[in-house]
Amino acid sequence: MKGSAAEDRALRHLLGLGHELLARNYRIRGGEIDLVTRQGGVIVFTEVRQRRSDAYGSPLESLTPRKMALLSRAALHYLAREHHRDDLPCRFDVVSIRGSEAGGELTHLENVLG
């Protein structure tokens, strides 16, 4: 359940910034988006990464080009299915937590594919 706890913390952070939750764990074959929110008129697709230690790299280092491609594919699917169009303003964010889910260092990077 550690992924769920990290996503809970990330969601609280985003809600505190004025985001509105649209979907959580949006899945398609081969991909998943942890959090889909709206901030103003922009749909935000957020990947949450958490690692207790840097023994195998930082949380951000675990975000591979393949994972980003799968996120992009899932986002296009979400836009087409839920909004019936793929030209809405959107961005990709990453929330990383280094350390424990509850007390670790949280970093929020906006527009990582922009």
C-alpha positions in Angstrom: 0.0 0.0 0.0 3.0 2.3 0.0 2.1 3.6 -3.5 -1.3 4.5 -2.2 0.1 6.4 0.8 2.5 8.3 -1.5 -0.4 9.2 -3.9 -2.5 10.3 -0.9 0.2 12.7 0.1 0.8 13.9 -3.4 -3.0 14.5 -3.8 -3.2 16.5 -0.6 -0.3 18.6 -1.9 -2.0 19.2 -5.3 -5.4 20.0 -3.7 -3.5 22.6 -1.5 -2.4 24.3 -4.7 -5.9 24.6 -5.9 -6.1 21.5 -8.1 -9.5 19.6 -8.5 -9.3 15.8 -8.6 -10.7 14.4 -11.9 -9.4 10.8 -11.7 -7.1 8.6 -9.7 -5.2 5.5 -11.0 -6.6 5.9 -14.6 -5.6 2.7 -16.3 -5.4 1.5 -19.9 -3.6 -1.6 -21.2 0.0 -0.9 -20.7 -0.2 2.3 -18.8 -1.6 4.2 -15.8 -1.8 7.8 -14.6 -1.6 8.1 -10.9 -3.5 11.4 -10.6 -5.5 13.5 -13.1 -6.4 16.9 -11.8 -7.5 20.3 -13.2 -5.8 23.5 -12.2 -7.6 26.4 -13.7 -8.3 25.5 -17.3 -5.4 23.0 -17.5 -5.7 19.3 -17.1 -2.7 18.0 -15.1 -1.5 14.4 -15.4 0.7 13.6 -12.4 3.1 10.7 -11.9 3.9 10.0 -8.3 7.3 8.4 -7.5 8.5 7.5 -4.0 11.7 5.8 -2.7 12.7 5.3 0.8 16.4 5.6 -0.1 18.6 6.4 -3.0 20.2 2.9 -3.0 18.7 2.3 -6.4 18.6 5.9 -7.6 16.3 8.8 -6.7 12.6 8.8 -7.3 13.0 11.0 -10.3 15.7 8.7 -11.8 13.1 5.9 -11.8 11.1 7.8 -14.4 12.3 6.3 -17.6 11.6 7.5 -21.2 9.5 4.4 -21.7 7.4 5.3 -18.6 6.9 8.8 -19.9 5.8 7.4 -23.3 3.2 5.2 -21.6 2.0 8.2 -19.6 1.6 10.2 -22.7 -0.4 7.4 -24.4 -2.6 7.0 -21.4 -3.2 10.8 -21.3 -4.3 10.9 -24.9 -6.7 8.0 -24.2 -8.1 9.8 -21.1 -8.7 13.0 -23.1 -10.4 11.1 -25.9 -12.6 9.0 -23.7 -13.5 11.4 -20.9 -13.6 14.7 -22.9 -14.1 13.5 -26.5 -11.2 15.5 -27.8 -7.4 15.5 -27.6 -6.6 19.2 -27.9 -7.3 20.5 -24.4 -4.6 22.4 -22.5 -2.7 19.9 -20.4 0.6 19.2 -18.8 2.6 16.4 -17.1 3.8 16.9 -13.6 5.8 14.6 -11.3 5.6 14.5 -7.5 8.5 12.7 -6.0 8.9 11.7 -2.4 12.4 10.8 -1.1 12.1 9.0 2.2 9.0 7.8 4.0 5.6 8.4 2.5 4.5 10.6 5.4 7.6 12.6 6.2 9.9 12.3 3.3 11.0 15.3 1.1 8.3 16.1 -1.4 9.4 17.7 -4.8 6.8 18.8 -7.3 8.0 19.4 -10.9 5.6 20.9 -13.3 5.4 20.4 -17.1 8.1 17.8 -17.3 7.3 17.0 -21.0 6.9 20.6 -22.0 
